[in-house]
Amino acid sequence: MNKQIKRIAIVGPESTGKSTITAQLALHYHTLWVPEYARYYCAALTAPCNLQDEINMFHGQVALEESITAIAQKDLIFCDTTFLTVKIWSDEVFGETPRLVLDALPNYHYDLYLLMDIDLPWQEDPLRDFPDKREYFMQVWHNELKALNANYDVINGTENRLDNAIAAVDRFLSNH
């Protein structure tokens, strides 16, 4: 069965509610969602992350998305981040992005990106690194999405964040 599945990516800086919103959107639309592979990968690391780890996370995220897409019963899935995060982290931490990731970026399409705003309070987490660089990373996300000519909406709000995300998805779906 060859069906066209719309993929909506939930992206943004650290501690902006991506995982929570992704799961909530999937529940709201009665569909599947793809977790962030890097979270599981990094939680299992026993040494500092290196560039090979970033390549491994790229492969893991792609494989996870392809697996979830293959079993999706609906024509819509939500992705808790994308491998664009590998590019952003590699550039920041290592000063370069693996060629494999750069070559794949323009060929891996998401129908809509929901860019989570930095208006939520920072939540400590051992896998988060940059509490003082949220504004910087928000601008990086804008720049990266613009460079991809991506269709994206910024989602903000502390009490009504989910409602704002649903409204953005509904607008997208009504036009597609």
Helices and strands as residue ranges (DSSP letters): E 6-11, H 18-28, E 33-34, H 37-43, H 51-71, E 76-80, H 84-94, H 99-104, G 105-107, E 112-116, G 131-133, H 134-147, E 152-155, H 161-175
